[in-house]
Amino acid sequence: MRLRFVFMTLALCATTPLALAANPPGATAPPVNPPGVQKLAAANPPPAIPARTGAPDSAYTVKPGDLLSIAVWKEPDLQGPVLVRPDGTFSFPLAGQMDARNKTVQELQQLVTDKLKKFISDPVVTVSVQEIKGNKVYVIGQVNKPGDFVVNPRVDVMQALSMAGGTTPFAALGDIMILRRTDAGQQQALPFRYTDVVRGRNLDQNITLQAGDVVVVP
Protein backbone atom coordinates (compact mmCIF):
# COMPACT_ATOMS: atom_id res chain seq x y z
CA MET A 1 0.00 0.00 0.00
CA ARG A 2 2.81 2.38 0.97
CA LEU A 3 4.66 1.50 -2.26
CA ARG A 4 1.59 2.41 -4.40
CA PHE A 5 1.35 5.80 -2.65
CA VAL A 6 4.99 6.52 -3.42
CA PHE A 7 4.52 5.75 -7.13
CA MET A 8 1.44 8.05 -7.36
CA THR A 9 3.34 10.91 -5.69
CA LEU A 10 6.27 10.55 -8.11
CA ALA A 11 3.90 10.55 -11.11
CA LEU A 12 2.13 13.73 -9.93
CA CYS A 13 5.43 15.52 -9.42
CA ALA A 14 6.55 14.57 -12.92
CA THR A 15 3.45 15.92 -14.68
CA THR A 16 3.12 19.23 -12.79
CA PRO A 17 6.14 20.96 -14.48
CA LEU A 18 4.81 20.01 -17.92
CA ALA A 19 1.41 21.61 -17.19
CA LEU A 20 3.05 24.78 -15.88
CA ALA A 21 5.28 24.96 -18.94
CA ALA A 22 2.29 24.69 -21.29
CA ASN A 23 0.29 27.36 -19.40
CA PRO A 24 2.64 29.53 -17.34
CA PRO A 25 1.12 31.98 -14.83
CA GLY A 26 0.07 35.29 -16.43
CA ALA A 27 -0.05 33.87 -19.96
CA THR A 28 -3.07 34.87 -22.10
CA ALA A 29 -5.44 32.25 -23.40
CA PRO A 30 -5.11 31.36 -27.09
CA PRO A 31 -7.67 33.03 -29.37
CA VAL A 32 -10.94 31.23 -29.86
CA ASN A 33 -10.74 31.60 -33.63
CA PRO A 34 -7.51 30.87 -35.53
CA PRO A 35 -5.77 33.90 -37.13
CA GLY A 36 -6.93 32.85 -40.59
CA VAL A 37 -10.56 32.90 -39.52
CA GLN A 38 -10.17 36.35 -37.93
CA LYS A 39 -8.63 37.77 -41.12
CA LEU A 40 -11.46 36.30 -43.19
CA ALA A 41 -14.09 37.85 -40.90
CA ALA A 42 -12.35 41.25 -41.07
CA ALA A 43 -12.18 41.09 -44.86
CA ASN A 44 -15.87 40.13 -45.14
CA PRO A 45 -17.86 42.16 -42.59
CA PRO A 46 -21.63 41.66 -42.44
CA PRO A 47 -23.49 43.88 -44.91
CA ALA A 48 -24.82 47.09 -43.41
CA ILE A 49 -28.55 47.76 -43.57
CA PRO A 50 -29.05 50.91 -45.66
CA ALA A 51 -30.88 53.76 -43.97
CA ARG A 52 -34.20 54.85 -45.43
CA THR A 53 -33.82 58.05 -47.33
CA GLY A 54 -36.11 60.38 -49.12
CA ALA A 55 -38.46 63.16 -48.18
CA PRO A 56 -41.67 62.27 -46.42
CA ASP A 57 -44.93 62.40 -48.33
CA SER A 58 -46.38 65.89 -48.59
CA ALA A 59 -49.54 66.69 -46.67
CA TYR A 60 -52.86 65.99 -48.36
CA THR A 61 -54.41 68.96 -50.14
CA VAL A 62 -58.18 69.32 -50.25
CA LYS A 63 -59.86 68.43 -53.55
CA PRO A 64 -63.24 69.34 -55.08
CA GLY A 65 -65.83 66.89 -53.80
CA ASP A 66 -64.22 66.43 -50.38
CA LEU A 67 -66.48 66.79 -47.36
CA LEU A 68 -64.99 68.94 -44.59
CA SER A 69 -66.01 69.21 -40.96
CA ILE A 70 -65.60 72.71 -39.51
CA ALA A 71 -66.34 73.57 -35.88
CA VAL A 72 -65.80 76.70 -33.79
CA TRP A 73 -65.44 76.15 -30.05
CA LYS A 74 -68.38 77.46 -27.97
CA GLU A 75 -70.21 78.48 -31.16
CA PRO A 76 -72.86 75.81 -31.87
CA ASP A 77 -74.14 77.74 -34.89
CA LEU A 78 -70.72 77.66 -36.49
CA GLN A 79 -70.12 73.97 -36.99
CA GLY A 80 -71.11 71.25 -39.39
CA PRO A 81 -70.18 69.52 -42.65
CA VAL A 82 -69.04 71.62 -45.59
CA LEU A 83 -68.81 70.31 -49.16
CA VAL A 84 -66.03 71.57 -51.41
CA ARG A 85 -67.65 72.58 -54.69
CA PRO A 86 -66.38 71.52 -58.14
CA ASP A 87 -64.59 74.86 -58.54
CA GLY A 88 -62.62 74.16 -55.32
CA THR A 89 -64.43 76.71 -53.13
CA PHE A 90 -66.74 76.40 -50.13
CA SER A 91 -68.78 78.73 -47.97
CA PHE A 92 -68.93 79.05 -44.18
CA PRO A 93 -71.09 81.36 -42.02
CA LEU A 94 -69.43 84.74 -41.27
CA ALA A 95 -66.29 83.68 -43.15
CA GLY A 96 -67.96 83.75 -46.57
CA GLN A 97 -66.60 81.98 -49.63
CA MET A 98 -63.08 80.55 -49.48
CA ASP A 99 -60.82 78.85 -51.98
CA ALA A 100 -59.64 75.41 -50.85
CA ARG A 101 -57.64 74.49 -53.95
CA ASN A 102 -54.11 73.24 -53.22
CA LYS A 103 -54.52 73.97 -49.51
CA THR A 104 -53.93 71.59 -46.63
CA VAL A 105 -56.32 71.18 -43.71
CA GLN A 106 -53.98 73.23 -41.50
CA GLU A 107 -53.95 76.07 -44.04
CA LEU A 108 -57.75 76.07 -44.28
CA GLN A 109 -58.02 76.08 -40.50
CA GLN A 110 -55.84 79.18 -40.33
CA LEU A 111 -57.78 80.81 -43.18
CA VAL A 112 -61.14 80.30 -41.44
CA THR A 113 -59.68 81.54 -38.16
CA ASP A 114 -58.43 84.76 -39.76
CA LYS A 115 -61.83 85.36 -41.37
CA LEU A 116 -63.72 84.86 -38.10
CA LYS A 117 -61.45 87.17 -36.09
CA LYS A 118 -63.41 90.07 -37.54
CA PHE A 119 -66.52 88.86 -35.67
CA ILE A 120 -65.31 86.62 -32.81
CA SER A 121 -62.56 87.30 -30.29
CA ASP A 122 -59.85 84.60 -30.43
CA PRO A 123 -61.87 81.93 -32.28
CA VAL A 124 -60.79 78.34 -31.82
CA VAL A 125 -61.43 76.61 -35.15
CA THR A 126 -61.11 72.92 -35.99
CA VAL A 127 -61.09 71.74 -39.61
CA SER A 128 -60.89 68.08 -40.66
CA VAL A 129 -61.61 66.03 -43.76
CA GLN A 130 -64.73 64.00 -43.03
CA GLU A 131 -64.86 62.17 -46.36
CA ILE A 132 -62.28 62.06 -49.14
CA LYS A 133 -64.27 61.97 -52.35
CA GLY A 134 -62.34 64.30 -54.61
CA ASN A 135 -59.04 62.41 -54.68
CA LYS A 136 -60.04 60.07 -57.51
CA VAL A 137 -58.20 58.32 -60.32
CA TYR A 138 -59.75 56.53 -63.27
CA VAL A 139 -58.83 53.21 -64.89
CA ILE A 140 -60.45 52.36 -68.23
CA GLY A 141 -59.97 49.90 -71.08
CA GLN A 142 -58.90 46.27 -70.85
CA VAL A 143 -59.23 45.81 -67.09
CA ASN A 144 -61.65 43.60 -65.19
CA LYS A 145 -63.25 46.40 -63.13
CA PRO A 146 -62.95 49.74 -64.93
CA GLY A 147 -64.14 52.82 -63.12
CA ASP A 148 -63.16 55.61 -60.75
CA PHE A 149 -61.36 54.90 -57.49
CA VAL A 150 -60.86 57.05 -54.41
CA VAL A 151 -57.18 56.96 -53.46
CA ASN A 152 -56.40 57.49 -49.80
CA PRO A 153 -53.96 59.03 -49.68
CA ARG A 154 -52.19 58.06 -52.94
CA VAL A 155 -51.43 55.10 -55.20
CA ASP A 156 -49.08 54.34 -58.07
CA VAL A 157 -49.96 52.86 -61.47
CA MET A 158 -49.50 49.22 -60.45
CA GLN A 159 -51.70 49.71 -57.40
CA ALA A 160 -54.39 51.36 -59.51
CA LEU A 161 -54.38 48.42 -61.94
CA SER A 162 -54.77 46.09 -58.97
CA MET A 163 -57.73 48.12 -57.68
CA ALA A 164 -59.30 47.71 -61.14
CA GLY A 165 -59.07 43.93 -60.86
CA GLY A 166 -56.01 43.54 -63.08
CA THR A 167 -55.78 43.48 -66.84
CA THR A 168 -57.64 41.17 -69.22
CA PRO A 169 -55.91 38.64 -71.50
CA PHE A 170 -56.47 41.02 -74.44
CA ALA A 171 -54.68 44.01 -72.89
CA ALA A 172 -51.74 45.56 -74.77
CA LEU A 173 -49.48 45.67 -71.71
CA GLY A 174 -46.73 47.56 -73.53
CA ASP A 175 -48.97 50.47 -74.59
CA ILE A 176 -50.61 51.58 -71.33
CA MET A 177 -50.89 55.36 -71.01
CA ILE A 178 -51.58 57.75 -68.13
CA LEU A 179 -53.50 60.86 -69.15
CA ARG A 180 -52.81 63.84 -66.89
CA ARG A 181 -54.09 67.40 -67.11
CA THR A 182 -51.70 70.11 -65.95
CA ASP A 183 -52.61 73.23 -63.99
CA ALA A 184 -52.51 75.14 -67.27
CA GLY A 185 -55.21 72.85 -68.68
CA GLN A 186 -52.94 70.98 -71.09
CA GLN A 187 -53.15 67.20 -71.21
CA GLN A 188 -50.12 64.95 -71.09
CA ALA A 189 -49.78 61.29 -72.12
CA LEU A 190 -47.29 59.40 -69.95
CA PRO A 191 -46.26 55.95 -71.26
CA PHE A 192 -46.27 52.90 -68.98
CA ARG A 193 -44.83 49.55 -70.07
CA TYR A 194 -46.29 46.94 -67.72
CA THR A 195 -43.99 44.22 -69.05
CA ASP A 196 -40.91 46.22 -67.97
CA VAL A 197 -42.14 47.05 -64.48
CA VAL A 198 -43.12 43.48 -63.58
CA ARG A 199 -39.56 42.46 -64.47
CA GLY A 200 -38.07 45.16 -62.28
CA ARG A 201 -36.93 47.37 -65.17
CA ASN A 202 -37.60 51.09 -65.71
CA LEU A 203 -39.39 51.37 -62.37
CA ASP A 204 -39.54 55.15 -62.70
CA GLN A 205 -42.55 54.56 -64.98
CA ASN A 206 -44.56 53.42 -61.95
CA ILE A 207 -45.37 56.99 -60.98
CA THR A 208 -47.59 58.15 -58.13
CA LEU A 209 -50.95 59.10 -59.60
CA GLN A 210 -52.51 62.48 -59.04
CA ALA A 211 -56.18 63.28 -58.59
CA GLY A 212 -57.90 63.19 -61.97
CA ASP A 213 -55.33 60.94 -63.69
CA VAL A 214 -56.73 58.44 -66.18
CA VAL A 215 -54.98 55.10 -66.70
CA VAL A 216 -55.81 53.81 -70.20
CA VAL A 217 -55.23 50.10 -70.88
CA PRO A 218 -55.76 49.50 -74.64
C-alpha positions in Angstrom: 0.0 0.0 0.0 2.8 2.4 1.0 4.7 1.5 -2.3 1.6 2.4 -4.4 1.4 5.8 -2.6 5.0 6.5 -3.4 4.5 5.7 -7.1 1.4 8.0 -7.4 3.3 10.9 -5.7 6.3 10.6 -8.1 3.9 10.5 -11.1 2.1 13.7 -9.9 5.4 15.5 -9.4 6.5 14.6 -12.9 3.4 15.9 -14.7 3.1 19.2 -12.8 6.1 21.0 -14.5 4.8 20.0 -17.9 1.4 21.6 -17.2 3.1 24.8 -15.9 5.3 25.0 -18.9 2.3 24.7 -21.3 0.3 27.4 -19.4 2.6 29.5 -17.3 1.1 32.0 -14.8 0.1 35.3 -16.4 -0.1 33.9 -20.0 -3.1 34.9 -22.1 -5.4 32.2 -23.4 -5.1 31.4 -27.1 -7.7 33.0 -29.4 -10.9 31.2 -29.9 -10.7 31.6 -33.6 -7.5 30.9 -35.5 -5.8 33.9 -37.1 -6.9 32.9 -40.6 -10.6 32.9 -39.5 -10.2 36.3 -37.9 -8.6 37.8 -41.1 -11.5 36.3 -43.2 -14.1 37.9 -40.9 -12.4 41.2 -41.1 -12.2 41.1 -44.9 -15.9 40.1 -45.1 -17.9 42.2 -42.6 -21.6 41.7 -42.4 -23.5 43.9 -44.9 -24.8 47.1 -43.4 -28.5 47.8 -43.6 -29.0 50.9 -45.7 -30.9 53.8 -44.0 -34.2 54.8 -45.4 -33.8 58.1 -47.3 -36.1 60.4 -49.1 -38.5 63.2 -48.2 -41.7 62.3 -46.4 -44.9 62.4 -48.3 -46.4 65.9 -48.6 -49.5 66.7 -46.7 -52.9 66.0 -48.4 -54.4 69.0 -50.1 -58.2 69.3 -50.3 -59.9 68.4 -53.6 -63.2 69.3 -55.1 -65.8 66.9 -53.8 -64.2 66.4 -50.4 -66.5 66.8 -47.4 -65.0 68.9 -44.6 -66.0 69.2 -41.0 -65.6 72.7 -39.5 -66.3 73.6 -35.9 -65.8 76.7 -33.8 -65.4 76.2 -30.1 -68.4 77.5 -28.0 -70.2 78.5 -31.2 -72.9 75.8 -31.9 -74.1 77.7 -34.9 -70.7 77.7 -36.5 -70.1 74.0 -37.0 -71.1 71.3 -39.4 -70.2 69.5 -42.6 -69.0 71.6 -45.6 -68.8 70.3 -49.2 -66.0 71.6 -51.4 -67.6 72.6 -54.7 -66.4 71.5 -58.1 -64.6 74.9 -58.5 -62.6 74.2 -55.3 -64.4 76.7 -53.1 -66.7 76.4 -50.1 -68.8 78.7 -48.0 -68.9 79.0 -44.2 -71.1 81.4 -42.0 -69.4 84.7 -41.3 -66.3 83.7 -43.2 -68.0 83.8 -46.6 -66.6 82.0 -49.6 -63.1 80.6 -49.5 -60.8 78.9 -52.0 -59.6 75.4 -50.8 -57.6 74.5 -54.0 -54.1 73.2 -53.2 -54.5 74.0 -49.5 -53.9 71.6 -46.6 -56.3 71.2 -43.7 -54.0 73.2 -41.5 -53.9 76.1 -44.0 -57.7 76.1 -44.3 -58.0 76.1 -40.5 -55.8 79.2 -40.3 -57.8 80.8 -43.2 -61.1 80.3 -41.4 -59.7 81.5 -38.2 -58.4 84.8 -39.8 -61.8 85.4 -41.4 -63.7 84.9 -38.1 -61.4 87.2 -36.1 -63.4 90.1 -37.5 -66.5 88.9 -35.7 -65.3 86.6 -32.8 -62.6 87.3 -30.3 -59.9 84.6 -30.4 -61.9 81.9 -32.3 -60.8 78.3 -31.8 -61.4 76.6 -35.2 -61.1 72.9 -36.0 -61.1 71.7 -39.6 -60.9 68.1 -40.7 -61.6 66.0 -43.8 -64.7 64.0 -43.0 -64.9 62.2 -46.4 -62.3 62.1 -49.1 -64.3 62.0 -52.3 -62.3 64.3 -54.6 -59.0 62.4 -54.7 -60.0 60.1 -57.5 -58.2 58.3 -60.3 -59.8 56.5 -63.3 -58.8 53.2 -64.9 -60.4 52.4 -68.2 -60.0 49.9 -71.1 -58.9 46.3 -70.8 -59.2 45.8 -67.1 -61.7 43.6 -65.2 -63.3 46.4 -63.1 -62.9 49.7 -64.9 -64.1 52.8 -63.1 -63.2 55.6 -60.7 -61.4 54.9 -57.5 -60.9 57.1 -54.4 -57.2 57.0 -53.5 -56.4 57.5 -49.8 -54.0 59.0 -49.7 -52.2 58.1 -52.9 -51.4 55.1 -55.2 -49.1 54.3 -58.1 -50.0 52.9 -61.5 -49.5 49.2 -60.5 -51.7 49.7 -57.4 -54.4 51.4 -59.5 -54.4 48.4 -61.9 -54.8 46.1 -59.0 -57.7 48.1 -57.7 -59.3 47.7 -61.1 -59.1 43.9 -60.9 -56.0 43.5 -63.1 -55.8 43.5 -66.8 -57.6 41.2 -69.2 -55.9 38.6 -71.5 -56.5 41.0 -74.4 -54.7 44.0 -72.9 -51.7 45.6 -74.8 -49.5 45.7 -71.7 -46.7 47.6 -73.5 -49.0 50.5 -74.6 -50.6 51.6 -71.3 -50.9 55.4 -71.0 -51.6 57.7 -68.1 -53.5 60.9 -69.1 -52.8 63.8 -66.9 -54.1 67.4 -67.1 -51.7 70.1 -65.9 -52.6 73.2 -64.0 -52.5 75.1 -67.3 -55.2 72.9 -68.7 -52.9 71.0 -71.1 -53.2 67.2 -71.2 -50.1 64.9 -71.1 -49.8 61.3 -72.1 -47.3 59.4 -70.0 -46.3 55.9 -71.3 -46.3 52.9 -69.0 -44.8 49.5 -70.1 -46.3 46.9 -67.7 -44.0 44.2 -69.0 -40.9 46.2 -68.0 -42.1 47.0 -64.5 -43.1 43.5 -63.6 -39.6 42.5 -64.5 -38.1 45.2 -62.3 -36.9 47.4 -65.2 -37.6 51.1 -65.7 -39.4 51.4 -62.4 -39.5 55.2 -62.7 -42.6 54.6 -65.0 -44.6 53.4 -62.0 -45.4 57.0 -61.0 -47.6 58.1 -58.1 -50.9 59.1 -59.6 -52.5 62.5 -59.0 -56.2 63.3 -58.6 -57.9 63.2 -62.0 -55.3 60.9 -63.7 -56.7 58.4 -66.2 -55.0 55.1 -66.7 -55.8 53.8 -70.2 -55.2 50.1 -70.9 -55.8 49.5 -74.6 
